[in-house]
Amino acid sequence: MPIEGFRHPAPETLESWEERLVRLFGTLRRGDVLVVASIHALGRDISEETRTVAELERRGVVVKVLSHEGRHLFDAGR
């Protein structure tokens, strides 16, 4: 299910990126699977994307990325 108001980029939101991440972390629970169309949805740069994925995995959330070239989802943390 979509997470309300969590899209990238989302210029119409008044939340900072950090506020959006706090809300994202508060929405997801251990054992949830987060599917994103692009890893870039999880950060403004590669460093932030990596930190976000690591934090989600630390919280027990599985992150999957859609592959438009393939038939499968890929683990973001691998």
Buried (B, 14 or more C-beta within 10 A) or exposed (E): EEEEEBBBEEEEEEEEBEEBBEBBEEEBEEEEEBEBEEBBBBBEEEEBBBBBBEBBBEEEBBBBBEEEEEEEBEEBEE
